[in-house]
């Protein structure tokens, strides 16, 4: 059940990020597989490098730094994957989503 539980946690994070962005009117799309996730400031999930590079890089940079200021550390490049681990708790996921909601609102 380890990988199933990890997948559920990762999906909760991505769904939370997507929901917080949507509530703030911010175009964001995220996806995950297992413990790996990614998100882009775009209306649709990019399917290749060119599409990734066409996403809103400036918004990603602002979000990345806002999250750092709130104590949440994502990968620093818009094309890098993030990872949820067994050490991450439900409280960590909730705190990350709450920080993202605050960053989107700013």
DOKESE-688542 format. One record per residue: z negated, x negated, y negated of N, C-alpha, C in turn. Coordinates in steps of 0.1 Angstrom, whole numbers, plus 5000, padded with zeros to 4 digits. Example, Ala and Ser with C-alpha at 12.3 -4.5 7.8 and 13.67 -1.06 7.14 Angstrom:
2
> n.pz:n.px:n.py:ca.pz:ca.px:ca.py:c.pz:c.px:c.py
> 4922:4868:5057:4922:4877:5045:4922:4868:5033
> 4929:4872:5022:4929:4863:5011:4921:4871:5000
//
This chain:
106
> n.pz:n.px:n.py:ca.pz:ca.px:ca.py:c.pz:c.px:c.py
> 5000:4992:5012:5000:5000:5000:5000:4992:4987
> 4999:4978:4988:4999:4970:4976:5011:4972:4967
> 5023:4971:4973:5035:4971:4965:5037:4985:4960
> 5033:4995:4967:5035:5009:4962:5026:5011:4950
> 5013:5006:4951:5004:5008:4940:5009:5000:4928
> 5014:4988:4930:5019:4980:4919:5031:4987:4912
> 5040:4993:4920:5051:5000:4915:5047:5012:4906
> 5036:5019:4911:5031:5031:4903:5026:5026:4890
> 5018:5015:4890:5012:5010:4878:5023:5006:4868
> 5033:4999:4873:5044:4994:4864:5052:5006:4859
> 5054:5016:4867:5061:5028:4862:5052:5035:4851
> 5039:5036:4853:5031:5042:4843:5032:5034:4830
> 5033:5021:4830:5034:5013:4818:5048:5017:4811
> 5058:5016:4819:5072:5019:4813:5073:5033:4808
> 5068:5043:4815:5068:5057:4811:5060:5058:4798
> 5048:5051:4797:5040:5052:4786:5047:5046:4773
> 5053:5034:4775:5061:5028:4764:5072:5037:4760
> 5080:5043:4769:5090:5052:4766:5085:5064:4758
> 5074:5070:4763:5068:5082:4756:5063:5079:4742
> 5056:5067:4741:5051:5063:4727:5063:5061:4718
> 5073:5055:4722:5085:5053:4713:5091:5066:4710
> 5093:5075:4719:5099:5088:4717:5091:5096:4707
> 5078:5096:4708:5069:5103:4699:5070:5098:4685
> 5073:5085:4684:5075:5079:4670:5089:5079:4665
> 5098:5085:4673:5112:5085:4669:5119:5072:4670
> 5114:5063:4679:5120:5050:4680:5129:5050:4692
> 5141:5045:4691:5150:5044:4703:5146:5033:4712
> 5141:5036:4723:5136:5026:4733:5139:5031:4747
> 5144:5022:4755:5147:5026:4769:5141:5015:4778
> 5133:5019:4788:5128:5009:4797:5130:5012:4811
> 5129:5002:4820:5131:5005:4834:5122:4995:4842
> 5120:4998:4854:5112:4989:4862:5116:4990:4877
> 5111:4980:4884:5113:4979:4898:5102:4971:4904
> 5094:4977:4912:5082:4970:4917:5073:4966:4906
> 5069:4954:4904:5060:4950:4894:5068:4944:4882
> 5081:4945:4882:5089:4939:4871:5094:4950:4862
> 5094:4948:4849:5099:4958:4840:5106:4951:4828
> 5113:4959:4821:5120:4955:4809:5122:4967:4800
> 5124:4964:4787:5127:4975:4777:5136:4970:4766
> 5143:4979:4760:5153:4975:4750:5152:4986:4739
> 5154:4981:4727:5155:4991:4716:5170:4995:4715
> 5172:5006:4722:5186:5011:4724:5185:5025:4729
> 5196:5032:4728:5197:5046:4733:5199:5047:4748
> 5205:5036:4754:5208:5036:4768:5205:5022:4774
> 5201:5022:4786:5198:5010:4793:5210:5001:4794
> 5209:4989:4788:5221:4979:4789:5224:4975:4803
> 5236:4974:4806:5240:4970:4820:5246:4956:4821
> 5247:4949:4810:5252:4935:4811:5247:4928:4798
> 5249:4915:4798:5244:4906:4788:5250:4910:4774
> 5262:4914:4773:5268:4918:4760:5261:4930:4755
> 5258:4940:4764:5251:4952:4759:5237:4949:4755
> 5230:4939:4762:5217:4935:4758:5217:4929:4744
> 5227:4921:4741:5228:4914:4729:5232:4924:4717
> 5237:4936:4721:5240:4946:4711:5228:4955:4707
> 5216:4953:4714:5205:4961:4712:5198:4956:4699
> 5188:4963:4694:5182:4960:4681:5172:4948:4682
> 5177:4936:4680:5170:4924:4681:5159:4923:4671
> 5162:4927:4659:5152:4926:4648:5140:4936:4651
> 5143:4947:4656:5132:4957:4659:5124:4951:4671
> 5130:4945:4680:5123:4938:4691:5113:4928:4686
> 5118:4919:4677:5110:4909:4671:5098:4914:4664
> 5100:4925:4656:5089:4931:4648:5079:4937:4658
> 5084:4944:4669:5075:4949:4679:5067:4938:4686
> 5074:4928:4690:5068:4917:4697:5057:4911:4689
> 5059:4909:4676:5048:4903:4668:5037:4913:4665
> 5040:4926:4664:5030:4936:4662:5021:4936:4674
> 5027:4936:4686:5019:4936:4698:5011:4924:4700
> 5016:4912:4696:5008:4900:4696:4995:4902:4687
> 4998:4907:4675:4986:4910:4666:4976:4919:4672
> 4981:4928:4681:4972:4938:4687:4966:4932:4701
> 4969:4920:4704:4964:4914:4716:4972:4916:4729
> 4984:4921:4728:4993:4923:4739:5004:4913:4739
> 5006:4906:4750:5015:4895:4751:5027:4899:4760
> 5038:4902:4754:5051:4904:4762:5059:4891:4762
> 5069:4891:4770:5078:4880:4770:5085:4879:4756
> 5087:4867:4750:5092:4866:4736:5107:4869:4734
> 5114:4871:4744:5129:4873:4742:5133:4887:4748
> 5142:4893:4741:5145:4907:4745:5152:4908:4758
> 5157:4897:4764:5163:4898:4777:5155:4893:4788
> 5142:4890:4786:5133:4886:4796:5126:4898:4802
> 5122:4896:4815:5115:4906:4822:5100:4904:4820
> 5093:4915:4821:5078:4915:4821:5073:4918:4835
> 5061:4915:4838:5055:4917:4851:5041:4922:4850
> 5039:4932:4858:5025:4938:4860:5020:4932:4873
> 5007:4929:4873:5001:4922:4884:4990:4931:4890
> 4984:4927:4901:4973:4934:4907:4961:4933:4898
> 4960:4923:4890:4949:4921:4881:4949:4932:4869
> 4960:4937:4866:4961:4947:4855:4955:4960:4860
> 4946:4966:4852:4939:4978:4855:4945:4990:4848
> 4941:5002:4852:4946:5014:4845:4942:5013:4830
> 4930:5007:4827:4926:5006:4813:4935:4996:4806
> 4940:4986:4812:4949:4976:4806:4962:4984:4803
> 4967:4992:4812:4980:4999:4810:4978:5009:4798
> 4967:5016:4798:4964:5026:4787:4963:5018:4774
> 4956:5007:4773:4954:4999:4761:4968:4994:4756
> 4976:4990:4765:4990:4985:4761:4998:4996:4755
> 4997:5008:4762:5005:5020:4756:4999:5024:4743
> 4986:5024:4741:4980:5027:4728:4984:5017:4718
> 4984:5004:4721:4989:4994:4711:5003:4996:4708
> 5012:4999:4717:5026:5002:4715:5027:5014:4705
> 5020:5024:4708:5020:5036:4699:5017:5032:4685
> 5007:5024:4683:5003:5019:4670:5014:5011:4663
> 5020:5002:4671:5031:4993:4666:5043:5002:4663
> 5046:5012:4671:5058:5020:4667:5055:5028:4655
> 5043:5032:4652:5040:5040:4640:5040:5032:4628
> 5038:5019:4629:5037:5010:4617:5051:5008:4611
//
